[in-house]
Amino acid sequence: MEQHIFDLNSDDPAIYKRLLQINREIVHGAFVLTNPQNKILFRDTLQLANLDINELEGSLNSLTLTLIENVDEILSWSTANA
């Protein structure tokens, strides 16, 4: 499962550090950086062979909670230099 969250228009290492700190708190999935380094995605790898609704809901709930808890920072990063 992969979802584009925002375009990153800054090379500030503090943003990368903070994203790593947020990743530590995420129950399912993580924020990832595309190559070239301009998009932040949320990614969670799930096995399709035995995927059930609880696993999918867990991933979606994890993303929702993470975005809610960090909305101010994420909005400031996504609008910086836009």
C-alpha positions in Angstrom: 0.0 0.0 0.0 1.4 3.4 -1.0 0.0 6.9 -0.7 1.6 10.2 -1.8 1.5 12.5 1.1 3.2 15.7 -0.1 6.0 17.1 -2.3 9.1 18.1 -0.4 10.6 21.4 -1.6 13.3 21.7 1.0 16.7 20.1 1.7 16.5 20.9 5.4 18.0 17.9 7.3 15.8 18.6 10.2 12.8 17.5 8.2 14.4 14.2 7.4 15.3 13.7 11.0 11.8 14.5 12.2 10.3 12.1 9.6 12.5 9.3 11.0 11.4 10.2 14.5 7.7 10.0 13.4 8.4 6.7 11.7 9.4 5.3 15.1 6.0 6.1 16.5 4.0 4.6 13.5 2.5 1.2 14.3 2.1 0.1 10.7 3.9 1.5 7.7 6.4 4.3 7.4 7.1 7.5 5.6 9.4 7.0 2.6 11.3 9.3 0.2 11.2 8.8 -3.5 14.2 9.0 -5.8 14.8 11.8 -6.8 14.1 13.1 -3.3 11.0 15.2 -3.9 8.0 13.2 -2.7 7.1 11.9 0.7 5.0 8.7 0.6 3.4 6.5 3.2 4.1 2.9 2.5 3.1 -0.3 4.2 3.9 -3.7 2.7 1.1 -6.3 3.1 1.0 -9.8 1.8 -1.9 -10.2 -0.6 -2.0 -14.0 -0.3 -3.6 -13.9 3.1 -4.6 -10.2 3.5 -7.7 -9.7 5.7 -9.8 -6.6 6.4 -8.2 -6.1 9.8 -4.7 -5.8 8.4 -5.9 -3.3 5.8 -7.8 -1.3 8.4 -4.8 -1.3 10.7 -2.7 0.3 8.0 -5.3 2.9 7.1 -5.9 3.7 10.8 -2.1 4.0 11.3 -1.8 6.5 8.5 -4.9 8.5 9.7 -3.6 8.7 13.3 -0.1 9.7 12.2 -1.4 12.4 9.9 -3.7 13.7 12.7 -1.0 13.7 15.3 1.5 15.5 13.0 -0.8 17.7 10.9 0.9 21.0 11.7 4.4 19.9 10.8 3.3 18.1 7.7 1.3 21.0 6.5 4.2 23.4 7.1 6.6 21.1 5.1 4.1 20.6 2.3 3.6 24.4 1.8 7.2 25.4 2.3 8.5 27.0 -0.9 5.4 25.9 -2.8 
